[in-house]
Amino acid sequence: MLRERLREELKLAMKAKDQHKLSTLRLILAALKDRDIAARGNGQTEGVSDDGILQLLTKMVKQRCESIRLYEQGGRIDLAGREAEEIAIIETFLPSQLDDDETAAAIAEVIAEVGAKGLKDMGPTMAALKERYTGRMDFARVGLLVKQRLV
């Protein structure tokens, strides 16, 4: 389970005195704890699933990419480098990303399975893609590709 892997990596980072990895893992686990608390309010006593953790990690990577862009515009290359290091640590917990060909094939397969004919079928298509490929696709980009295929 991904949650256990995160905790184990935290212990290893403590033993290795790797402060940067340790702080990044603590950020991840704090965000996960916040999500767990919110889930309990919705009746989920078990906490966030692995898919939810993958969504959280993907969101954290996107936030850091945006921060890098802003830091570089502001001339803060040192802070941009720190964000890039955090991205590298977070990505070790994400499954490998699908390349462009694999993404196109996955979209075509799901469109065929769902029987999508037009834009009104975009919701079910995206839901099926998210169910199967959470953490393996950039869904902002995939949304545009699906829309182009369904128009």
N, CA, C and O atoms as a GROMACS GRO file, in nm:
protein
  604
    1MET      N    1   0.084  -0.119   0.000
    1MET     CA    2   0.000   0.000   0.000
    1MET      C    3   0.089   0.125   0.000
    1MET      O    4   0.194   0.128   0.064
    2LEU      N    5   0.046   0.223  -0.070
    2LEU     CA    6   0.124   0.346  -0.089
    2LEU      C    7   0.146   0.420   0.042
    2LEU      O    8   0.254   0.475   0.065
    3ARG      N    9   0.046   0.422   0.127
    3ARG     CA   10   0.057   0.490   0.257
    3ARG      C   11   0.171   0.429   0.340
    3ARG      O   12   0.250   0.501   0.401
    4GLU      N   13   0.179   0.297   0.340
    4GLU     CA   14   0.285   0.229   0.416
    4GLU      C   15   0.422   0.258   0.355
    4GLU      O   16   0.520   0.276   0.427
    5ARG      N   17   0.428   0.264   0.223
    5ARG     CA   18   0.555   0.294   0.156
    5ARG      C   19   0.604   0.435   0.194
    5ARG      O   20   0.722   0.456   0.216
    6LEU      N   21   0.511   0.530   0.199
    6LEU     CA   22   0.547   0.667   0.238
    6LEU      C   23   0.603   0.669   0.380
    6LEU      O   24   0.704   0.735   0.408
    7ARG      N   25   0.538   0.598   0.469
    7ARG     CA   26   0.585   0.594   0.609
    7ARG      C   27   0.722   0.528   0.620
    7ARG      O   28   0.808   0.573   0.696
    8GLU      N   29   0.741   0.422   0.544
    8GLU     CA   30   0.869   0.351   0.546
    8GLU      C   31   0.981   0.440   0.492
    8GLU      O   32   1.090   0.444   0.548
    9GLU      N   33   0.953   0.512   0.385
    9GLU     CA   34   1.051   0.605   0.328
    9GLU      C   35   1.084   0.717   0.426
    9GLU      O   36   1.198   0.764   0.431
   10LEU      N   37   0.985   0.760   0.503
   10LEU     CA   38   1.008   0.861   0.606
   10LEU      C   39   1.108   0.811   0.709
   10LEU      O   40   1.200   0.882   0.748
   11LYS      N   41   1.088   0.688   0.753
   11LYS     CA   42   1.181   0.628   0.850
   11LYS      C   43   1.322   0.619   0.794
   11LYS      O   44   1.420   0.650   0.862
   12LEU      N   45   1.332   0.576   0.668
   12LEU     CA   46   1.463   0.565   0.604
   12LEU      C   47   1.531   0.701   0.591
   12LEU      O   48   1.651   0.713   0.611
   13ALA      N   49   1.452   0.803   0.557
   13ALA     CA   50   1.509   0.938   0.544
   13ALA      C   51   1.556   0.990   0.680
   13ALA      O   52   1.656   1.061   0.688
   14MET      N   53   1.485   0.954   0.786
   14MET     CA   54   1.528   0.993   0.921
   14MET      C   55   1.661   0.927   0.956
   14MET      O   56   1.753   0.992   1.006
   15LYS      N   57   1.670   0.798   0.928
   15LYS     CA   58   1.793   0.725   0.959
   15LYS      C   59   1.910   0.777   0.878
   15LYS      O   60   2.023   0.784   0.927
   16ALA      N   61   1.884   0.813   0.751
   16ALA     CA   62   1.990   0.862   0.663
   16ALA      C   63   2.020   1.011   0.686
   16ALA      O   64   2.116   1.065   0.630
   17LYS      N   65   1.939   1.075   0.768
   17LYS     CA   66   1.952   1.219   0.795
   17LYS      C   67   1.945   1.301   0.667
   17LYS      O   68   2.016   1.401   0.651
   18ASP      N   69   1.858   1.258   0.575
   18ASP     CA   70   1.835   1.327   0.449
   18ASP      C   71   1.724   1.430   0.474
   18ASP      O   72   1.606   1.401   0.460
   19GLN      N   73   1.765   1.551   0.513
   19GLN     CA   74   1.670   1.653   0.554
   19GLN      C   75   1.574   1.695   0.444
   19GLN      O   76   1.456   1.720   0.469
   20HIS      N   77   1.625   1.702   0.321
   20HIS     CA   78   1.538   1.745   0.212
   20HIS      C   79   1.428   1.642   0.184
   20HIS      O   80   1.311   1.678   0.171
   21LYS      N   81   1.466   1.516   0.177
   21LYS     CA   82   1.367   1.410   0.154
   21LYS      C   83   1.272   1.401   0.273
   21LYS      O   84   1.152   1.381   0.256
   22LEU      N   85   1.326   1.416   0.390
   22LEU     CA   86   1.246   1.410   0.512
   22LEU      C   87   1.139   1.519   0.513
   22LEU      O   88   1.023   1.493   0.543
   23SER      N   89   1.178   1.641   0.480
   23SER     CA   90   1.081   1.751   0.480
   23SER      C   91   0.975   1.731   0.372
   23SER      O   92   0.858   1.763   0.394
   24THR      N   93   1.014   1.680   0.257
   24THR     CA   94   0.918   1.655   0.149
   24THR      C   95   0.819   1.546   0.190
   24THR      O   96   0.699   1.560   0.168
   25LEU      N   97   0.869   1.440   0.248
   25LEU     CA   98   0.781   1.331   0.293
   25LEU      C   99   0.686   1.379   0.403
   25LEU      O  100   0.570   1.338   0.407
   26ARG      N  101   0.735   1.463   0.491
   26ARG     CA  102   0.648   1.518   0.596
   26ARG      C  103   0.537   1.603   0.535
   26ARG      O  104   0.424   1.600   0.582
   27LEU      N  105   0.570   1.680   0.431
   27LEU     CA  106   0.467   1.759   0.362
   27LEU      C  107   0.361   1.667   0.301
   27LEU      O  108   0.241   1.694   0.311
   28ILE      N  109   0.405   1.560   0.238
   28ILE     CA  110   0.312   1.465   0.176
   28ILE      C  111   0.222   1.404   0.282
   28ILE      O  112   0.100   1.399   0.265
   29LEU      N  113   0.282   1.357   0.391
   29LEU     CA  114   0.204   1.290   0.496
   29LEU      C  115   0.109   1.388   0.568
   29LEU      O  116   0.001   1.348   0.610
   30ALA      N  117   0.150   1.514   0.580
   30ALA     CA  118   0.061   1.614   0.641
   30ALA      C  119  -0.060   1.640   0.550
   30ALA      O  120  -0.173   1.649   0.597
   31ALA      N  121  -0.035   1.652   0.420
   31ALA     CA  122  -0.145   1.671   0.324
   31ALA      C  123  -0.236   1.548   0.323
   31ALA      O  124  -0.358   1.562   0.312
   32LEU      N  125  -0.178   1.431   0.334
   32LEU     CA  126  -0.256   1.308   0.339
   32LEU      C  127  -0.342   1.303   0.465
   32LEU      O  128  -0.457   1.260   0.460
   33LYS      N  129  -0.286   1.346   0.576
   33LYS     CA  130  -0.362   1.347   0.701
   33LYS      C  131  -0.481   1.443   0.690
   33LYS      O  132  -0.590   1.414   0.739
   34ASP      N  133  -0.459   1.558   0.626
   34ASP     CA  134  -0.570   1.652   0.604
   34ASP      C  135  -0.680   1.588   0.521
   34ASP      O  136  -0.798   1.603   0.550
   35ARG      N  137  -0.640   1.516   0.417
   35ARG     CA  138  -0.739   1.447   0.333
   35ARG      C  139  -0.811   1.338   0.411
   35ARG      O  140  -0.932   1.318   0.393
   36ASP      N  141  -0.739   1.267   0.497
   36ASP     CA  142  -0.801   1.162   0.579
   36ASP      C  143  -0.906   1.222   0.671
   36ASP      O  144  -1.015   1.167   0.688
   37ILE      N  145  -0.874   1.336   0.731
   37ILE     CA  146  -0.968   1.402   0.822
   37ILE      C  147  -1.093   1.445   0.745
   37ILE      O  148  -1.205   1.426   0.792
   38ALA      N  149  -1.074   1.501   0.627
   38ALA     CA  150  -1.188   1.541   0.544
   38ALA      C  151  -1.270   1.419   0.503
   38ALA      O  152  -1.393   1.426   0.498
   39ALA      N  153  -1.204   1.308   0.475
   39ALA     CA  154  -1.275   1.186   0.435
   39ALA      C  155  -1.357   1.131   0.551
   39ALA      O  156  -1.468   1.080   0.531
   40ARG      N  157  -1.303   1.141   0.672
   40ARG     CA  158  -1.379   1.094   0.790
   40ARG      C  159  -1.509   1.172   0.805
   40ARG      O  160  -1.610   1.117   0.847
   41GLY      N  161  -1.504   1.300   0.772
   41GLY     CA  162  -1.624   1.382   0.778
   41GLY      C  163  -1.729   1.336   0.678
   41GLY      O  164  -1.848   1.363   0.696
   42ASN      N  165  -1.686   1.269   0.573
   42ASN     CA  166  -1.777   1.216   0.472
   42ASN      C  167  -1.812   1.070   0.495
   42ASN      O  168  -1.872   1.006   0.409
   43GLY      N  169  -1.773   1.016   0.610
   43GLY     CA  170  -1.808   0.879   0.645
   43GLY      C  171  -1.705   0.774   0.607
   43GLY      O  172  -1.731   0.655   0.626
   44GLN      N  173  -1.590   0.813   0.554
   44GLN     CA  174  -1.486   0.718   0.518
   44GLN      C  175  -1.393   0.701   0.639
   44GLN      O  176  -1.305   0.784   0.662
   45THR      N  177  -1.412   0.596   0.713
   45THR     CA  178  -1.331   0.576   0.834
   45THR      C  179  -1.194   0.519   0.802
   45THR      O  180  -1.103   0.527   0.885
   46GLU      N  181  -1.177   0.460   0.685
   46GLU     CA  182  -1.050   0.398   0.647
   46GLU      C  183  -0.946   0.498   0.598
   46GLU      O  184  -0.828   0.464   0.589
   47GLY      N  185  -0.987   0.620   0.567
   47GLY     CA  186  -0.895   0.718   0.512
   47GLY      C  187  -0.896   0.714   0.361
   47GLY      O  188  -0.977   0.646   0.299
   48VAL      N  189  -0.804   0.787   0.304
   48VAL     CA  190  -0.796   0.801   0.158
   48VAL      C  191  -0.736   0.674   0.097
   48VAL      O  192  -0.642   0.616   0.152
   49SER      N  193  -0.791   0.632  -0.017
   49SER     CA  194  -0.743   0.514  -0.088
   49SER      C  195  -0.613   0.545  -0.160
   49SER      O  196  -0.570   0.660  -0.165
   50ASP      N  197  -0.552   0.443  -0.217
   50ASP     CA  198  -0.430   0.464  -0.296
   50ASP      C  199  -0.456   0.556  -0.415
   50ASP      O  200  -0.371   0.638  -0.450
   51ASP      N  201  -0.573   0.544  -0.477
   51ASP     CA  202  -0.606   0.634  -0.588
   51ASP      C  203  -0.612   0.778  -0.540
   51ASP      O  204  -0.567   0.870  -0.609
   52GLY      N  205  -0.668   0.798  -0.422
   52GLY     CA  206  -0.674   0.932  -0.364
   52GLY      C  207  -0.535   0.986  -0.334
   52GLY      O  208  -0.509   1.105  -0.351
   53ILE      N  209  -0.447   0.898  -0.289
   53ILE     CA  210  -0.309   0.939  -0.261
   53ILE      C  211  -0.239   0.976  -0.392
   53ILE      O  212  -0.165   1.074  -0.397
   54LEU      N  213  -0.262   0.898  -0.497
   54LEU     CA  214  -0.203   0.928  -0.628
   54LEU      C  215  -0.253   1.063  -0.679
   54LEU      O  216  -0.175   1.140  -0.735
   55GLN      N  217  -0.382   1.092  -0.660
   55GLN     CA  218  -0.435   1.222  -0.700
   55GLN      C  219  -0.369   1.334  -0.621
   55GLN      O  220  -0.336   1.439  -0.677
   56LEU      N  221  -0.350   1.312  -0.492
   56LEU     CA  222  -0.283   1.411  -0.407
   56LEU      C  223  -0.140   1.436  -0.455
   56LEU      O  224  -0.099   1.552  -0.467
   57LEU      N  225  -0.067   1.330  -0.483
   57LEU     CA  226   0.072   1.345  -0.528
   57LEU      C  227   0.078   1.415  -0.663
   57LEU      O  228   0.166   1.498  -0.686
   58THR      N  229  -0.013   1.382  -0.752
   58THR     CA  230  -0.017   1.447  -0.884
   58THR      C  231  -0.044   1.595  -0.868
   58THR      O  232   0.017   1.678  -0.935
   59LYS      N  233  -0.136   1.629  -0.778
   59LYS     CA  234  -0.167   1.770  -0.752
   59LYS      C  235  -0.046   1.842  -0.694
   59LYS      O  236  -0.019   1.957  -0.730
   60MET      N  237   0.027   1.777  -0.605
   60MET     CA  238   0.146   1.838  -0.546
   60MET      C  239   0.252   1.864  -0.652
   60MET      O  240   0.320   1.967  -0.648
   61VAL      N  241   0.267   1.773  -0.747
   61VAL     CA  242   0.364   1.793  -0.856
   61VAL      C  243   0.323   1.914  -0.940
   61VAL      O  244   0.407   1.997  -0.974
   62LYS      N  245   0.194   1.923  -0.974
   62LYS     CA  246   0.146   2.035  -1.054
   62LYS      C  247   0.168   2.168  -0.982
   62LYS      O  248   0.208   2.267  -1.044
   63GLN      N  249   0.142   2.170  -0.851
   63GLN     CA  250   0.163   2.292  -0.773
   63GLN      C  251   0.309   2.335  -0.778
   63GLN      O  252   0.340   2.453  -0.791
   64ARG      N  253   0.397   2.240  -0.767
   64ARG     CA  254   0.540   2.271  -0.768
   64ARG      C  255   0.587   2.315  -0.906
   64ARG      O  256   0.675   2.400  -0.917
   65CYS      N  257   0.530   2.258  -1.010
   65CYS     CA  258   0.564   2.303  -1.146
   65CYS      C  259   0.524   2.449  -1.165
   65CYS      O  260   0.599   2.528  -1.224
   66GLU      N  261   0.407   2.485  -1.115
   66GLU     CA  262   0.363   2.624  -1.123
   66GLU      C  263   0.454   2.714  -1.040
   66GLU      O  264   0.488   2.825  -1.083
   67SER      N  265   0.494   2.668  -0.923
   67SER     CA  266   0.586   2.745  -0.839
   67SER      C  267   0.719   2.767  -0.910
   67SER      O  268   0.776   2.876  -0.905
   68ILE      N  269   0.769   2.664  -0.975
   68ILE     CA  270   0.895   2.676  -1.049
   68ILE      C  271   0.883   2.785  -1.154
   68ILE      O  272   0.972   2.868  -1.169
   69ARG      N  273   0.773   2.784  -1.228
   69ARG     CA  274   0.752   2.884  -1.332
   69ARG      C  275   0.753   3.025  -1.273
   69ARG      O  276   0.816   3.115  -1.328
   70LEU      N  277   0.684   3.042  -1.161
   70LEU     CA  278   0.679   3.174  -1.097
   70LEU      C  279   0.814   3.214  -1.039
   70LEU      O  280   0.854   3.330  -1.052
   71TYR      N  281   0.883   3.121  -0.977
   71TYR     CA  282   1.015   3.152  -0.922
   71TYR      C  283   1.113   3.192  -1.032
   71TYR      O  284   1.193   3.284  -1.015
   72GLU      N  285   1.107   3.121  -1.144
   72GLU     CA  286   1.198   3.154  -1.254
   72GLU      C  287   1.166   3.291  -1.312
   72GLU      O  288   1.257   3.365  -1.349
   73GLN      N  289   1.038   3.327  -1.320
   73GLN     CA  290   1.000   3.459  -1.367
   73GLN      C  291   1.050   3.567  -1.270
   73GLN      O  292   1.088   3.677  -1.312
   74GLY      N  293   1.050   3.534  -1.142
   74GLY     CA  294   1.094   3.628  -1.040
   74GLY      C  295   1.244   3.626  -1.016
   74GLY      O  296   1.294   3.699  -0.931
   75GLY      N  297   1.317   3.543  -1.091
   75GLY     CA  298   1.462   3.538  -1.076
   75GLY      C  299   1.510   3.462  -0.954
   75GLY      O  300   1.624   3.480  -0.911
   76ARG      N  301   1.426   3.379  -0.896
   76ARG     CA  302   1.463   3.302  -0.777
   76ARG      C  303   1.495   3.159  -0.817
   76ARG      O  304   1.421   3.066  -0.785
   77ILE      N  305   1.604   3.141  -0.885
   77ILE     CA  306   1.646   3.011  -0.937
   77ILE      C  307   1.673   2.913  -0.823
   77ILE      O  308   1.650   2.793  -0.839
   78ASP      N  309   1.721   2.964  -0.708
   78ASP     CA  310   1.747   2.877  -0.594
   78ASP      C  311   1.619   2.809  -0.545
   78ASP      O  312   1.618   2.689  -0.517
   79LEU      N  313   1.511   2.888  -0.537
   79LEU     CA  314   1.383   2.831  -0.493
   79LEU      C  315   1.324   2.739  -0.600
   79LEU      O  316   1.261   2.638  -0.567
   80ALA      N  317   1.344   2.773  -0.725
   80ALA     CA  318   1.296   2.687  -0.833
   80ALA      C  319   1.367   2.552  -0.828
   80ALA      O  320   1.305   2.448  -0.851
   81GLY      N  321   1.496   2.554  -0.797
   81GLY     CA  322   1.571   2.429  -0.784
   81GLY      C  323   1.520   2.343  -0.670
   81GLY      O  324   1.512   2.221  -0.683
   82ARG      N  325   1.485   2.406  -0.560
   82ARG     CA  326   1.431   2.332  -0.446
   82ARG      C  327   1.298   2.265  -0.482
   82ARG      O  328   1.273   2.150  -0.445
   83GLU      N  329   1.214   2.339  -0.554
   83GLU     CA  330   1.086   2.282  -0.597
   83GLU      C  331   1.109   2.163  -0.691
   83GLU      O  332   1.038   2.062  -0.683
   84ALA      N  333   1.206   2.176  -0.779
   84ALA     CA  334   1.237   2.067  -0.873
   84ALA      C  335   1.284   1.943  -0.798
   84ALA      O  336   1.250   1.830  -0.836
   85GLU      N  337   1.361   1.962  -0.691
   85GLU     CA  338   1.405   1.849  -0.609
   85GLU      C  339   1.286   1.782  -0.542
   85GLU      O  340   1.281   1.659  -0.532
   86GLU      N  341   1.190   1.862  -0.494
   86GLU     CA  342   1.071   1.805  -0.432
   86GLU      C  343   0.990   1.725  -0.534
   86GLU      O  344   0.937   1.619  -0.502
   87ILE      N  345   0.980   1.776  -0.656
   87ILE     CA  346   0.908   1.704  -0.762
   87ILE      C  347   0.973   1.568  -0.784
   87ILE      O  348   0.903   1.467  -0.797
   88ALA      N  349   1.105   1.565  -0.788
   88ALA     CA  350   1.176   1.438  -0.811
   88ALA      C  351   1.145   1.338  -0.701
   88ALA      O  352   1.128   1.219  -0.728
   89ILE      N  353   1.137   1.385  -0.577
   89ILE     CA  354   1.105   1.295  -0.464
   89ILE      C  355   0.961   1.246  -0.475
   89ILE      O  356   0.935   1.127  -0.458
   90ILE      N  357   0.868   1.337  -0.501
   90ILE     CA  358   0.727   1.300  -0.510
   90ILE      C  359   0.704   1.201  -0.625
   90ILE      O  360   0.628   1.105  -0.610
   91GLU      N  361   0.771   1.224  -0.737
   91GLU     CA  362   0.750   1.137  -0.854
   91GLU      C  363   0.798   0.994  -0.831
   91GLU      O  364   0.757   0.904  -0.905
   92THR      N  365   0.883   0.971  -0.732
   92THR     CA  366   0.924   0.833  -0.704
   92THR      C  367   0.807   0.749  -0.653
   92THR      O  368   0.814   0.626  -0.656
   93PHE      N  369   0.701   0.814  -0.607
   93PHE     CA  370   0.584   0.742  -0.556
   93PHE      C  371   0.473   0.733  -0.659
   93PHE      O  372   0.371   0.668  -0.635
   94LEU      N  373   0.491   0.796  -0.774
   94LEU     CA  374   0.390   0.791  -0.879
   94LEU      C  375   0.425   0.682  -0.980
   94LEU      O  376   0.543   0.657  -1.004
   95PRO      N  377   0.325   0.618  -1.038
   95PRO     CA  378   0.353   0.521  -1.144
   95PRO      C  379   0.409   0.593  -1.265
   95PRO      O  380   0.394   0.715  -1.278
   96SER      N  381   0.474   0.520  -1.354
   96SER     CA  382   0.531   0.582  -1.473
   96SER      C  383   0.419   0.643  -1.557
   96SER      O  384   0.310   0.587  -1.569
   97GLN      N  385   0.449   0.758  -1.616
   97GLN     CA  386   0.352   0.828  -1.699
   97GLN      C  387   0.342   0.762  -1.836
   97GLN      O  388   0.441   0.712  -1.890
   98LEU      N  389   0.222   0.763  -1.891
   98LEU     CA  390   0.203   0.711  -2.026
   98LEU      C  391   0.262   0.809  -2.126
   98LEU      O  392   0.249   0.930  -2.110
   99ASP      N  393   0.327   0.757  -2.228
   99ASP     CA  394   0.379   0.846  -2.332
   99ASP      C  395   0.263   0.886  -2.425
   99ASP      O  396   0.150   0.841  -2.405
  100ASP      N  397   0.292   0.968  -2.525
  100ASP     CA  398   0.186   1.021  -2.613
  100ASP      C  399   0.112   0.911  -2.688
  100ASP      O  400  -0.010   0.916  -2.702
  101ASP      N  401   0.185   0.811  -2.737
  101ASP     CA  402   0.121   0.701  -2.811
  101ASP      C  403   0.031   0.617  -2.720
  101ASP      O  404  -0.080   0.581  -2.756
  102GLU      N  405   0.082   0.587  -2.600
  102GLU     CA  406   0.003   0.509  -2.504
  102GLU      C  407  -0.121   0.587  -2.460
  102GLU      O  408  -0.228   0.529  -2.443
  103THR      N  409  -0.106   0.717  -2.442
  103THR     CA  410  -0.220   0.801  -2.404
  103THR      C  411  -0.325   0.801  -2.514
  103THR      O  412  -0.444   0.785  -2.486
  104ALA      N  413  -0.283   0.818  -2.638
  104ALA     CA  414  -0.377   0.818  -2.751
  104ALA      C  415  -0.449   0.683  -2.761
  104ALA      O  416  -0.569   0.679  -2.787
  105ALA      N  417  -0.376   0.574  -2.741
  105ALA     CA  418  -0.437   0.441  -2.748
  105ALA      C  419  -0.537   0.422  -2.634
  105ALA      O  420  -0.645   0.366  -2.656
  106ALA      N  421  -0.504   0.468  -2.515
  106ALA     CA  422  -0.594   0.456  -2.400
  106ALA      C  423  -0.722   0.536  -2.424
  106ALA      O  424  -0.831   0.489  -2.394
  107ILE      N  425  -0.708   0.656  -2.478
  107ILE     CA  426  -0.824   0.740  -2.507
  107ILE      C  427  -0.913   0.672  -2.610
  107ILE      O  428  -1.035   0.666  -2.594
  108ALA      N  429  -0.853   0.621  -2.716
  108ALA     CA  430  -0.931   0.553  -2.821
  108ALA      C  431  -1.004   0.432  -2.765
  108ALA      O  432  -1.121   0.408  -2.798
  109GLU      N  433  -0.936   0.356  -2.681
  109GLU     CA  434  -0.997   0.236  -2.622
  109GLU      C  435  -1.117   0.271  -2.534
  109GLU      O  436  -1.222   0.209  -2.544
  110VAL      N  437  -1.100   0.372  -2.449
  110VAL     CA  438  -1.209   0.411  -2.359
  110VAL      C  439  -1.325   0.471  -2.437
  110VAL      O  440  -1.441   0.444  -2.405
  111ILE      N  441  -1.297   0.551  -2.538
  111ILE     CA  442  -1.405   0.608  -2.620
  111ILE      C  443  -1.486   0.497  -2.685
  111ILE      O  444  -1.609   0.504  -2.690
  112ALA      N  445  -1.418   0.394  -2.734
  112ALA     CA  446  -1.487   0.281  -2.796
  112ALA      C  447  -1.570   0.205  -2.693
  112ALA      O  448  -1.684   0.168  -2.720
  113GLU      N  449  -1.513   0.181  -2.575
  113GLU     CA  450  -1.585   0.105  -2.471
  113GLU      C  451  -1.707   0.181  -2.421
  113GLU      O  452  -1.814   0.122  -2.401
  114VAL      N  453  -1.691   0.311  -2.401
  114VAL     CA  454  -1.802   0.391  -2.350
  114VAL      C  455  -1.905   0.415  -2.460
  114VAL      O  456  -2.022   0.442  -2.432
  115GLY      N  457  -1.862   0.406  -2.585
  115GLY     CA  458  -1.951   0.432  -2.697
  115GLY      C  459  -1.974   0.581  -2.716
  115GLY      O  460  -2.081   0.623  -2.758
  116ALA      N  461  -1.873   0.661  -2.684
  116ALA     CA  462  -1.884   0.806  -2.691
  116ALA      C  463  -1.896   0.850  -2.836
  116ALA      O  464  -1.819   0.808  -2.923
  117LYS      N  465  -1.994   0.936  -2.861
  117LYS     CA  466  -2.019   0.985  -2.997
  117LYS      C  467  -1.998   1.136  -3.009
  117LYS      O  468  -1.966   1.186  -3.117
  118GLY      N  469  -2.015   1.208  -2.900
  118GLY     CA  470  -2.003   1.353  -2.905
  118GLY      C  471  -1.961   1.410  -2.771
  118GLY      O  472  -1.928   1.336  -2.678
  119LEU      N  473  -1.961   1.543  -2.763
  119LEU     CA  474  -1.917   1.610  -2.641
  119LEU      C  475  -2.001   1.574  -2.518
  119LEU      O  476  -1.952   1.580  -2.405
  120LYS      N  477  -2.126   1.536  -2.540
  120LYS     CA  478  -2.211   1.499  -2.427
  120LYS      C  479  -2.160   1.372  -2.357
  120LYS      O  480  -2.198   1.345  -2.243
  121ASP      N  481  -2.076   1.297  -2.424
  121ASP     CA  482  -2.019   1.175  -2.366
  121ASP      C  483  -1.881   1.197  -2.304
  121ASP      O  484  -1.814   1.102  -2.265
  122MET      N  485  -1.839   1.323  -2.294
  122MET     CA  486  -1.706   1.351  -2.242
  122MET      C  487  -1.694   1.314  -2.094
  122MET      O  488  -1.591   1.263  -2.050
  123GLY      N  489  -1.799   1.340  -2.017
  123GLY     CA  490  -1.797   1.310  -1.873
  123GLY      C  491  -1.771   1.163  -1.843
  123GLY      O  492  -1.679   1.131  -1.769
  124PRO      N  493  -1.851   1.073  -1.900
  124PRO     CA  494  -1.827   0.931  -1.876
  124PRO      C  495  -1.691   0.884  -1.927
  124PRO      O  496  -1.628   0.796  -1.868
  125THR      N  497  -1.646   0.942  -2.038
  125THR     CA  498  -1.515   0.905  -2.094
  125THR      C  499  -1.404   0.945  -1.998
  125THR      O  500  -1.315   0.864  -1.969
  126MET      N  501  -1.408   1.068  -1.948
  126MET     CA  502  -1.305   1.115  -1.854
  126MET      C  503  -1.312   1.036  -1.723
  126MET      O  504  -1.208   1.006  -1.665
  127ALA      N  505  -1.431   1.003  -1.678
  127ALA     CA  506  -1.445   0.926  -1.554
  127ALA      C  507  -1.379   0.788  -1.569
  127ALA      O  508  -1.311   0.741  -1.478
  128ALA      N  509  -1.400   0.725  -1.683
  128ALA     CA  510  -1.340   0.593  -1.707
  128ALA      C  511  -1.188   0.604  -1.715
  128ALA      O  512  -1.117   0.517  -1.664
  129LEU      N  513  -1.138   0.709  -1.780
  129LEU     CA  514  -0.994   0.728  -1.789
  129LEU      C  515  -0.933   0.752  -1.650
  129LEU      O  516  -0.828   0.696  -1.618
  130LYS      N  517  -0.999   0.834  -1.570
  130LYS     CA  518  -0.948   0.863  -1.435
  130LYS      C  519  -0.949   0.737  -1.348
  130LYS      O  520  -0.859   0.717  -1.266
  131GLU      N  521  -1.050   0.655  -1.366
  131GLU     CA  522  -1.059   0.531  -1.288
  131GLU      C  523  -0.943   0.437  -1.321
  131GLU      O  524  -0.889   0.372  -1.231
  132ARG      N  525  -0.906   0.430  -1.446
  132ARG     CA  526  -0.802   0.336  -1.489
  132ARG      C  527  -0.660   0.392  -1.483
  132ARG      O  528  -0.565   0.317  -1.459
  133TYR      N  529  -0.646   0.522  -1.504
  133TYR     CA  530  -0.512   0.578  -1.524
  133TYR      C  531  -0.477   0.690  -1.425
  133TYR      O  532  -0.397   0.777  -1.459
  134THR      N  533  -0.533   0.688  -1.307
  134THR     CA  534  -0.501   0.789  -1.208
  134THR      C  535  -0.352   0.788  -1.179
  134THR      O  536  -0.293   0.683  -1.153
  135GLY      N  537  -0.292   0.905  -1.185
  135GLY     CA  538  -0.149   0.918  -1.158
  135GLY      C  539  -0.061   0.887  -1.277
  135GLY      O  540   0.061   0.907  -1.271
  136ARG      N  541  -0.119   0.838  -1.385
  136ARG     CA  542  -0.038   0.800  -1.502
  136ARG      C  543  -0.060   0.893  -1.620
  136ARG      O  544   0.008   0.881  -1.722
  137MET      N  545  -0.156   0.988  -1.607
  137MET     CA  546  -0.186   1.081  -1.714
  137MET      C  547  -0.203   1.221  -1.656
  137MET      O  548  -0.240   1.237  -1.540
  138ASP      N  549  -0.175   1.320  -1.739
  138ASP     CA  550  -0.206   1.459  -1.705
  138ASP      C  551  -0.347   1.485  -1.759
  138ASP      O  552  -0.366   1.502  -1.879
  139PHE      N  553  -0.445   1.486  -1.670
  139PHE     CA  554  -0.584   1.490  -1.714
  139PHE      C  555  -0.626   1.624  -1.772
  139PHE      O  556  -0.726   1.631  -1.843
  140ALA      N  557  -0.552   1.731  -1.744
  140ALA     CA  558  -0.582   1.858  -1.809
  140ALA      C  559  -0.551   1.845  -1.959
  140ALA      O  560  -0.630   1.889  -2.043
  141ARG      N  561  -0.438   1.786  -1.990
  141ARG     CA  562  -0.400   1.765  -2.130
  141ARG      C  563  -0.489   1.660  -2.194
  141ARG      O  564  -0.531   1.676  -2.309
  142VAL      N  565  -0.520   1.553  -2.122
  142VAL     CA  566  -0.604   1.445  -2.175
  142VAL      C  567  -0.744   1.497  -2.204
  142VAL      O  568  -0.807   1.455  -2.302
  143GLY      N  569  -0.794   1.587  -2.120
  143GLY     CA  570  -0.926   1.644  -2.143
  143GLY      C  571  -0.935   1.714  -2.278
  143GLY      O  572  -1.035   1.701  -2.350
  144LEU      N  573  -0.830   1.787  -2.312
  144LEU     CA  574  -0.827   1.853  -2.443
  144LEU      C  575  -0.823   1.751  -2.557
  144LEU      O  576  -0.889   1.769  -2.659
  145LEU      N  577  -0.744   1.644  -2.538
  145LEU     CA  578  -0.735   1.541  -2.642
  145LEU      C  579  -0.869   1.470  -2.662
  145LEU      O  580  -0.909   1.443  -2.775
  146VAL      N  581  -0.936   1.438  -2.551
  146VAL     CA  582  -1.067   1.372  -2.560
  146VAL      C  583  -1.166   1.464  -2.630
  146VAL      O  584  -1.244   1.420  -2.716
  147LYS      N  585  -1.163   1.590  -2.593
  147LYS     CA  586  -1.255   1.687  -2.655
  147LYS      C  587  -1.232   1.695  -2.806
  147LYS      O  588  -1.328   1.699  -2.883
  148GLN      N  589  -1.106   1.696  -2.848
  148GLN     CA  590  -1.075   1.700  -2.991
  148GLN      C  591  -1.128   1.575  -3.062
  148GLN      O  592  -1.176   1.584  -3.175
  149ARG      N  593  -1.120   1.461  -2.997
  149ARG     CA  594  -1.166   1.335  -3.059
  149ARG      C  595  -1.319   1.329  -3.068
  149ARG      O  596  -1.374   1.268  -3.160
  150LEU      N  597  -1.386   1.394  -2.972
  150LEU     CA  598  -1.533   1.384  -2.967
  150LEU      C  599  -1.603   1.494  -3.045
  150LEU      O  600  -1.725   1.487  -3.063
  151VAL      N  601  -1.532   1.594  -3.090
  151VAL     CA  602  -1.598   1.704  -3.164
  151VAL      C  603  -1.634   1.658  -3.303
  151VAL      O  604  -1.690   1.735  -3.382
   0.00000   0.00000   0.00000
